Amino acid sequence: MDHESQSLKPAFVTDHCIRENCPNCVHLQRRYCVYLCAMCAVFAFINMVALIYILGQQNANAESDILNQLHVLQARIENLEAINNRGLSVATELHDDSVDLPAKEGNDFPLSEFLKERRVKRRVFKKGSKGKRRHKPKLTGLQVVGFQEEHRPNETLSGTFHKWEYADWFFKSIADDKHFKLHFGNGTLEVMQPGLYLLYSQITLKGNGTQGYHVMRNDKDPILACYSNNMMLHEEDKTSCFTMGMFKLDKRDIISVKHISTSGVRAVFTSNASFFGLVRLGRFNKRGVVLAV
């Protein structure tokens, strides 16, 4: 038994050191404790450094994510500011080129409604799903001309010129009745669509003295006038009198050309000497602003 216990002793433990309260054994145990504590401290320090590194990496990733989000937000803000600036510049240009914005009672008139009214829809030839074709917008106009060498207005018409016919280029059709209608009996022209019209007229008059005529609306409103003093001319001499203007005409307005005298009126009524016509330039919206047709 003693032999087996001696074989299990460490090599550095001698019989002299196995006695209880041996100073060498106590010193050796203390050295082992110091080594063990130092190793634990080293391991703890390594773990602490690793933990600090991991936390630092996580914080760095979080800061990077936050910076990326800030950059994205900044880019979106700059994009919105650019869009806003473009909208303001377009609104300013439209305001400079147009009439003043009207105002409602209590509130300013919305800019969106104004821009909507200003927008002109362009229609092009295009075949739809049902095979229908859309027509381009056209400028509607009409010209009537005289058709005889000399015209003496009927005295019952109070000097109104009435020997008119459609110009050669104007093709009469059912669609044309939607815009104009010429009454051949009394020489009046009826407007079928309201809008802004360019109205022009030329009458070649014969004779001396003061000559002239009026373009009448509804036989009571002389919207155009043309005068010529022919005191130095002979009875058979001729003079052409031309006038033109733009007017707002309503639906069913009647246009006629009437001499300033009611009797003794003579005029050269060939197609190149006497004529008058209308051209529709635009339409009026509910606020009275002129829009393109």
DRENMI-182908 format. One record per residue: x, y, z of N, C-alpha, C in turn. Coordinates in steps of 0.1 Angstrom, whole numbers, padded with zeros to 4 digits, always signed. Last residue first. Example, Ala and Ser with C-alpha at 12.3 -4.5 7.8 and 13.67 -1.06 7.14 Angstrom:
+0128-0022+0071+0137-0011+0071+0129+0000+0079;+0132-0057+0078+0123-0045+0078+0132-0033+0078;
END
This chain:
-0606+0774-0803-0617+0765-0807-0611+0751-0809;-0592+0789-0773-0591+0784-0787-0602+0774-0790;-0610+0812-0752-0602+0800-0754-0602+0796-0769;-0614+0841-0733-0613+0835-0747-0604+0823-0747;-0634+0843-0704-0620+0842-0710-0621+0835-0724;-0658+0843-0690-0656+0853-0701-0642+0853-0707;-0662+0822-0674-0657+0834-0667-0654+0845-0678;-0670+0802-0690-0680+0807-0681-0675+0820-0674;-0653+0810-0721-0657+0801-0710-0667+0808-0701;-0658+0815-0756-0657+0821-0743-0661+0810-0732;-0637+0807-0785-0650+0806-0777-0647+0812-0763;-0624+0820-0816-0623+0814-0803-0637+0813-0796;-0628+0828-0842-0614+0827-0837-0613+0820-0824;-0645+0824-0871-0646+0821-0857-0632+0819-0851;-0651+0848-0895-0641+0837-0891-0642+0836-0876;-0672+0860-0921-0669+0858-0907-0659+0847-0905;-0677+0885-0947-0675+0872-0942-0672+0872-0927;-0686+0900-0979-0684+0901-0965-0683+0887-0959;-0683+0919-1010-0683+0906-1002-0683+0910-0987;-0677+0932-1041-0685+0933-1029-0686+0919-1023;-0657+0925-1060-0660+0939-1057-0667+0941-1044;-0657+0899-1068-0644+0905-1064-0645+0919-1059;-0683+0893-1076-0677+0886-1064-0664+0892-1059;-0702+0924-1082-0694+0912-1086-0687+0906-1074;-0718+0946-1077-0719+0935-1069-0713+0922-1076;-0716+0980-1072-0711+0970-1081-0710+0957-1073;-0746+0997-1063-0734+0991-1059-0730+0981-1070;-0768+1023-1053-0763+1015-1064-0749+1009-1059;-0797+1037-1040-0784+1031-1037-0781+1022-1049;-0821+1051-1038-0811+1055-1048-0798+1049-1046;-0827+1049-1002-0832+1049-1016-0820+1054-1025;-0816+1050-0978-0826+1039-0980-0831+1039-0994;-0782+1052-0968-0794+1057-0974-0804+1046-0977;-0762+1036-0958-0767+1047-0950-0779+1054-0955;-0769+1001-0964-0764+1014-0968-0769+1025-0959;-0759+0972-0946-0770+0981-0949-0764+0995-0953;-0757+0938-0941-0749+0950-0946-0759+0960-0951;-0761+0917-0911-0765+0922-0924-0757+0935-0928;-0765+0890-0889-0756+0900-0895-0761+0904-0909;-0780+0880-0860-0783+0882-0874-0774+0893-0879;-0775+0854-0836-0773+0868-0840-0774+0869-0855;-0777+0828-0827-0788+0833-0834-0787+0848-0837;-0753+0832-0801-0761+0823-0810-0774+0830-0814;-0733+0862-0803-0741+0852-0796-0748+0843-0806;-0701+0874-0807-0714+0872-0812-0721+0860-0805;-0677+0898-0802-0683+0887-0795-0698+0886-0800;-0655+0908-0829-0667+0910-0820-0671+0897-0814;-0632+0927-0847-0635+0915-0840-0646+0917-0830;-0633+0941-0881-0632+0942-0867-0635+0928-0861;-0632+0962-0911-0630+0949-0904-0629+0951-0889;-0639+0975-0944-0639+0977-0929-0638+0963-0923;-0638+0994-0974-0635+0981-0967-0634+0984-0952;-0651+1005-1003-0651+1008-0989-0649+0995-0981;-0645+1017-1036-0646+1005-1027-0643+1010-1012;-0662+1035-1060-0653+1035-1049-0656+1023-1040;-0668+1046-1094-0669+1036-1083-0659+1038-1073;-0687+1067-1116-0675+1062-1110-0678+1054-1098;-0711+1077-1126-0708+1063-1129-0694+1058-1123;-0711+1103-1118-0722+1095-1114-0718+1080-1116;-0677+1113-1107-0689+1113-1116-0699+1103-1112;-0663+1127-1078-0665+1117-1088-0677+1119-1096;-0661+1145-1058-0654+1149-1070-0655+1138-1081;-0675+1135-1036-0680+1147-1043-0673+1150-1056;-0674+1111-1020-0672+1110-1035-0677+1123-1042;-0663+1099-0991-0669+1112-0997-0665+1112-1012;-0673+1071-0973-0664+1076-0984-0671+1089-0990;-0673+1048-0945-0678+1060-0952-0668+1065-0962;-0684+1022-0926-0674+1026-0936-0680+1037-0944;-0687+1003-0895-0691+1014-0904-0680+1018-0914;-0701+0978-0873-0690+0983-0882-0696+0994-0891;-0723+0976-0858-0710+0972-0851-0699+0976-0860;-0752+0989-0852-0742+0990-0862-0728+0988-0857;-0780+0972-0843-0767+0976-0837-0756+0977-0848;-0802+0964-0856-0803+0976-0847-0790+0980-0841;-0801+0940-0869-0808+0951-0876-0810+0963-0867;-0784+0922-0857-0799+0921-0853-0806+0933-0858;-0759+0943-0865-0762+0931-0857-0777+0932-0853;-0747+0956-0896-0756+0956-0886-0757+0942-0878;-0724+0976-0910-0726+0962-0908-0735+0961-0895;-0732+1004-0931-0731+0998-0918-0732+0983-0918;-0718+1026-0956-0727+1015-0952-0723+1011-0937;-0716+1053-0980-0712+1046-0968-0722+1035-0965;-0710+1085-0995-0714+1071-0996-0709+1064-0983;-0718+1116-1006-0713+1109-0994-0719+1095-0995;-0713+1120-1042-0719+1123-1029-0713+1115-1018;-0718+1097-1069-0711+1107-1062-0718+1111-1049;-0716+1062-1079-0723+1075-1077-0714+1085-1069;-0714+1030-1062-0714+1038-1074-0721+1052-1071;-0693+1009-1042-0704+1018-1044-0702+1026-1056;-0684+0979-1030-0680+0989-1041-0692+0997-1045;-0678+0968-0998-0688+0971-1008-0683+0982-1017;-0666+0945-0976-0662+0954-0986-0674+0956-0996;-0658+0933-0943-0668+0936-0953-0662+0946-0963;-0655+0910-0915-0649+0920-0925-0660+0922-0936;-0649+0898-0883-0659+0902-0892-0653+0913-0902;-0640+0873-0862-0634+0883-0871-0644+0886-0882;-0655+0865-0831-0655+0864-0846-0647+0876-0852;-0659+0844-0804-0652+0856-0809-0650+0855-0824;-0693+0829-0800-0678+0830-0799-0673+0843-0803;-0720+0806-0807-0714+0818-0801-0699+0818-0801;-0733+0795-0838-0724+0792-0827-0719+0804-0821;-0748+0805-0859-0753+0794-0851-0745+0790-0839;-0758+0835-0873-0747+0829-0866-0753+0818-0857;-0771+0843-0904-0774+0839-0890-0762+0831-0885;-0773+0870-0926-0765+0858-0922-0767+0856-0907;-0795+0883-0951-0790+0883-0937-0783+0870-0935;-0810+0886-0975-0795+0888-0975-0789+0889-0961;-0836+0880-0977-0833+0893-0972-0818+0896-0971;-0834+0854-0990-0845+0864-0993-0842+0878-0989;-0814+0839-0981-0812+0845-0994-0823+0855-0997;-0797+0836-0953-0811+0838-0957-0811+0845-0970;-0773+0813-0943-0775+0825-0951-0790+0825-0956;-0758+0803-0914-0770+0801-0922-0773+0814-0930;-0732+0786-0897-0738+0798-0903-0750+0793-0911;-0730+0762-0881-0721+0774-0878-0728+0786-0884;-0746+0741-0888-0743+0742-0874-0735+0755-0871;-0747+0742-0916-0758+0748-0909-0755+0749-0894;-0726+0726-0923-0723+0740-0923-0735+0747-0916;-0736+0700-0923-0727+0704-0912-0725+0719-0911;-0749+0699-0948-0757+0699-0935-0749+0704-0924;-0732+0723-0969-0736+0710-0965-0744+0711-0952;-0714+0741-0993-0726+0740-0985-0729+0726-0982;-0682+0751-0994-0691+0740-0998-0702+0738-0988;-0666+0778-1005-0674+0773-0993-0684+0763-0998;-0654+0786-1027-0646+0777-1019-0654+0772-1007;-0671+0805-1038-0669+0792-1045-0662+0782-1036;-0694+0819-1013-0682+0819-1022-0679+0805-1027;-0730+0821-1016-0718+0815-1010-0706+0816-1019;-0745+0853-1024-0744+0839-1025-0731+0834-1019;-0768+0881-1023-0755+0874-1018-0757+0859-1022;-0784+0907-1024-0780+0898-1035-0767+0890-1032;-0789+0925-1005-0794+0912-1003-0791+0902-1014;-0783+0954-0985-0779+0946-0996-0783+0931-0994;-0808+0975-0973-0800+0963-0970-0796+0956-0983;-0825+0997-0976-0811+0998-0981-0802+0987-0977;-0850+0987-0967-0844+0999-0961-0829+1000-0964;-0865+0968-0980-0855+0963-0971-0847+0975-0965;-0880+0982-0998-0887+0976-0987-0878+0970-0976;-0863+0988-1018-0866+0998-1009-0874+0993-0997;-0836+0966-1026-0851+0968-1025-0854+0978-1015;-0806+0978-1039-0814+0972-1028-0828+0975-1029;-0792+0972-1068-0800+0982-1062-0809+0976-1051;-0762+0963-1083-0772+0959-1073-0779+0971-1067;-0747+0950-1112-0751+0962-1104-0763+0958-1095;-0738+0924-1118-0730+0936-1122-0734+0948-1113;-0740+0898-1093-0745+0905-1104-0737+0918-1106;-0733+0886-1068-0733+0878-1080-0740+0885-1092;-0712+0890-1039-0722+0894-1048-0722+0886-1061;-0706+0865-1013-0701+0874-1024-0713+0879-1032;-0695+0854-0981-0706+0855-0991-0702+0866-1001;-0677+0831-0962-0677+0844-0970-0688+0843-0980;-0668+0817-0931-0677+0818-0942-0675+0831-0949;-0652+0793-0909-0654+0806-0915-0663+0806-0927;-0634+0776-0884-0646+0778-0892-0648+0792-0897;-0606+0758-0882-0610+0771-0881-0623+0774-0890;-0608+0726-0866-0607+0734-0878-0612+0748-0875;-0592+0698-0850-0600+0711-0849-0597+0719-0861;-0594+0666-0867-0586+0677-0862-0595+0690-0860;-0616+0640-0856-0612+0650-0866-0603+0661-0859;-0614+0605-0851-0615+0619-0845-0609+0629-0855;-0633+0578-0862-0622+0587-0864-0624+0600-0858;-0642+0545-0850-0645+0559-0853-0632+0568-0854;-0637+0519-0842-0635+0523-0856-0639+0537-0860;-0639+0515-0816-0651+0512-0823-0649+0516-0838;-0614+0524-0806-0617+0509-0805-0629+0505-0813;-0604+0548-0832-0607+0543-0818-0610+0529-0818;-0579+0562-0850-0590+0553-0851-0592+0547-0837;-0573+0596-0853-0569+0584-0847-0581+0575-0847;-0562+0628-0859-0569+0617-0866-0564+0603-0860;-0564+0645-0828-0557+0641-0840-0565+0630-0846;-0569+0673-0807-0575+0661-0813-0568+0658-0826;-0557+0687-0779-0555+0686-0793-0560+0672-0798;-0571+0707-0755-0570+0694-0759-0568+0693-0774;-0556+0732-0736-0563+0729-0749-0560+0715-0753;-0559+0747-0705-0554+0735-0712-0562+0733-0725;-0571+0766-0691-0562+0771-0701-0557+0759-0710;-0587+0752-0673-0593+0760-0683-0584+0764-0694;-0566+0742-0657-0574+0733-0664-0582+0740-0675;-0555+0765-0646-0547+0758-0656-0555+0748-0664;-0577+0772-0630-0573+0781-0640-0565+0774-0651;-0578+0750-0613-0589+0752-0622-0586+0761-0633;-0553+0753-0599-0556+0741-0607-0567+0743-0617;-0556+0777-0585-0547+0777-0597-0550+0765-0606;-0587+0788-0573-0577+0778-0573-0569+0778-0586;-0591+0822-0563-0595+0812-0573-0584+0801-0574;-0592+0828-0528-0586+0830-0541-0590+0819-0550;-0622+0835-0510-0611+0827-0513-0605+0830-0526;-0642+0856-0508-0636+0849-0496-0624+0841-0498;-0654+0851-0539-0656+0858-0527-0650+0850-0515;-0627+0844-0563-0640+0842-0557-0641+0849-0544;-0609+0860-0588-0610+0856-0574-0625+0854-0570;-0590+0854-0618-0601+0859-0611-0602+0854-0597;-0557+0863-0627-0565+0853-0622-0578+0859-0615;-0553+0882-0657-0552+0881-0643-0562+0870-0638;-0544+0863-0687-0551+0874-0680-0550+0872-0665;-0511+0853-0696-0525+0852-0696-0531+0864-0689;-0484+0852-0693-0489+0852-0707-0504+0852-0708;-0479+0851-0666-0474+0863-0674-0481+0863-0687;-0491+0826-0660-0497+0839-0654-0492+0851-0662;-0473+0809-0672-0487+0810-0677-0494+0822-0672;-0450+0814-0658-0450+0817-0672-0465+0818-0677;-0458+0806-0632-0454+0820-0634-0455+0823-0649;-0463+0779-0636-0474+0787-0632-0471+0802-0635;-0436+0771-0642-0447+0770-0652-0459+0778-0649;-0424+0777-0618-0419+0784-0630-0430+0783-0641;-0437+0759-0600-0439+0774-0598-0434+0782-0611;-0429+0734-0611-0443+0738-0611-0445+0753-0609;-0402+0736-0606-0407+0735-0619-0421+0739-0620;-0402+0736-0577-0397+0748-0585-0401+0748-0599;-0413+0711-0572-0420+0723-0568-0415+0735-0575;-0393+0695-0582-0406+0694-0588-0414+0706-0585;-0372+0702-0564-0370+0705-0579-0384+0704-0586;-0383+0693-0540-0380+0708-0542-0378+0711-0557;-0383+0666-0545-0396+0673-0543-0394+0688-0545;-0355+0661-0546-0364+0658-0558-0377+0666-0557;-0347+0668-0520-0342+0676-0532-0351+0674-0544;-0361+0648-0506-0364+0662-0504-0359+0670-0515;-0348+0625-0516-0362+0627-0519-0366+0641-0517;-0322+0630-0506-0324+0629-0521-0339+0631-0524;-0327+0628-0479-0322+0641-0484-0324+0641-0499;-0334+0601-0476-0344+0612-0473-0340+0625-0479;-0310+0589-0483-0322+0587-0491-0332+0598-0489;-0293+0599-0462-0290+0602-0476-0302+0600-0485;-0306+0587-0440-0305+0601-0441-0302+0606-0456;-0301+0560-0446-0314+0565-0446-0315+0580-0447;-0273+0560-0443-0279+0557-0456-0293+0562-0457;-0270+0566-0416-0265+0576-0426-0271+0573-0440;-0282+0543-0405-0288+0556-0403-0283+0567-0413;-0263+0524-0414-0277+0523-0418-0284+0537-0416;-0241+0533-0400-0240+0533-0414-0255+0532-0420;-0249+0529-0373-0246+0543-0378-0246+0544-0393;-0251+0501-0374-0263+0509-0371-0261+0524-0376;-0224+0495-0378-0234+0491-0388-0247+0499-0386;-0213+0505-0354-0209+0510-0367-0219+0507-0378;-0225+0489-0335-0228+0504-0336-0224+0510-0349;-0214+0464-0342-0229+0466-0343-0232+0481-0344;-0187+0470-0337-0191+0466-0351-0206+0468-0353;-0189+0474-0309-0184+0484-0318-0188+0482-0333;-0196+0448-0301-0205+0460-0299-0202+0471-0308;-0173+0435-0308-0186+0431-0314-0196+0442-0313;-0154+0448-0292-0152+0448-0306-0166+0445-0313;-0163+0441-0266-0162+0455-0271-0161+0456-0286;-0159+0413-0267-0173+0419-0266-0173+0433-0270;-0132+0412-0270-0140+0406-0280-0154+0412-0280;-0124+0423-0245-0120+0430-0257-0129+0425-0269;-0135+0404-0228-0140+0418-0227-0137+0425-0240;-0121+0381-0234-0135+0381-0236-0141+0395-0236;-0095+0390-0226-0098+0386-0240-0112+0387-0243;-0100+0393-0198-0096+0404-0206-0099+0402-0221;-0105+0366-0191-0116+0376-0189-0113+0389-0198;-0080+0355-0197-0092+0350-0204-0103+0361-0203;-0065+0369-0178-0062+0370-0192-0074+0366-0200;-0077+0360-0154-0077+0374-0158-0074+0377-0172;-0071+0333-0155-0085+0337-0155-0086+0352-0159;-0043+0334-0153-0049+0329-0165-0064+0333-0166;-0041+0345-0128-0035+0353-0139-0042+0348-0152;-0052+0324-0113-0058+0338-0113-0054+0346-0125;-0032+0305-0117-0046+0302-0121-0054+0316-0122;-0009+0316-0106-0009+0313-0120-0024+0311-0125;-0017+0317-0079-0014+0330-0087-0015+0327-0102;-0020+0290-0074-0032+0299-0073-0030+0312-0080;+0006+0281-0076-0004+0276-0085-0016+0285-0085;+0018+0296-0055+0022+0299-0069+0012+0294-0079;+0005+0284-0033+0003+0298-0036+0007+0302-0051;+0017+0258-0035+0002+0260-0037-0001+0275-0040;+0043+0264-0029+0040+0259-0042+0025+0260-0045;+0041+0273-0002+0046+0282-0012+0042+0277-0026;+0032+0249+0009+0023+0261+0010+0028+0271-0001;+0055+0233+0005+0042+0229-0001+0032+0241-0001;+0074+0246+0020+0076+0245+0006+0062+0241-0001;+0064+0243+0046+0065+0256+0040+0067+0256+0025;+0040+0219+0056+0053+0221+0051+0054+0234+0044;+0017+0211+0068+0023+0224+0072+0037+0225+0067;+0026+0176+0067+0015+0187+0069+0022+0199+0074;+0048+0164+0043+0044+0165+0056+0034+0177+0058;+0059+0163+0019+0045+0158+0020+0040+0159+0035;+0085+0168+0016+0075+0179+0013+0061+0175+0016;+0101+0146+0019+0104+0157+0028+0093+0168+0028;+0095+0131-0001+0090+0127+0012+0092+0138+0022;+0086+0153-0027+0095+0144-0020+0089+0140-0007;+0074+0163-0057+0070+0161-0043+0079+0150-0037;+0080+0162-0083+0086+0173-0075+0083+0172-0061;+0065+0142-0093+0079+0140-0093+0086+0150-0084;+0036+0133-0072+0043+0140-0083+0058+0139-0081;+0027+0100-0063+0031+0113-0059+0037+0120-0071;+0022+0073-0069+0012+0083-0074+0016+0097-0070;+0041+0058-0056+0041+0059-0070+0032+0069-0076;+0033+0060-0030+0045+0067-0033+0046+0068-0048;+0011+0043-0030+0009+0058-0028+0021+0065-0031;+0023+0018-0034+0014+0024-0045+0012+0038-0043;+0038+0014-0010+0045+0015-0023+0037+0021-0034;+0018+0013+0008+0027+0024+0008+0035+0026-0005;+0008-0012+0000+0000+0000+0000+0009+0012+0000;
END
